[in-house]
Amino acid sequence: MEPFKIHTGIAAPLDRVNVDTDAIIPKQFLRKIDKKGFGKHLFHEWRYSDYEGTQENPDFVLNQGPYRNATVLLARDNFGCGSSREHAPWALADFGFKVIIAPSFADIFYNNCVKNGILLVQLKTKEVDELFHFVGKNKKAAITADLPSQIVVAGGKKYTFAVNSFNKECLLNGLDSIGWTMQFNDKIAAFEGKIQSERPWLISRRLPSGENNHV
């Protein structure tokens, strides 16, 4: 995944609490295993008036003006609650969202977003209220999220946020769980070599087809 440093983008206000993962990406779209292509199904039941997704709901924020190109999402409490499906951040990322700002997030959803390069910013409810007000008054308003400095900038005002040091390192360096592990390939190989040398009985021998493989 791409490293996250600083991002500035149009902010879309989603003024709803307890937005669960089924609302973010409904269950009927979970058959695919590729991360791409989920963006068109994001918030499907809110974005569209029909099941097939051919008729847009003009009242939904992402179908309005500049918000079609939003890359920052303003949300309310407990965003991402519900199931553990990783398809939710896949859909948000595929749509184009890089940053989500809310007073609180579901834990599993938060971790899934970090693994997919999305920065989740947790601010106080009063601060989120101010951002909603700012975006409401300025339809094309952009918000900046600065991960190295851990600040959000909107309308000249700065908001500081906390972030776990491990999550910060992964986002800054563009590392998901596999990428982080691969940093230690040399040490892993050395450990495996040592085990094979010192305790060969722990390593299964590769035998010709048809023969039993005993430890």
Secondary structure, DSSP 8 states (H G I E B T S, - for coil): -----EEEEEEEE---SS-BHHHHS-GGG----SSTT-GGGTTHHHHBSSTTS-SB-TTSGGGSGGGGG--EEE--TTBTBS---THHHHHHHHHT--EEEES-B-HHHHHHHHTTT-EEEE--HHHHHHHHHHHHH-TT-EEEEETTTTEEEETTEEEE----HHHHHHHHHT--HHHHHHTTHHHHHHHHHHHHHH-GGGS-----TTS----
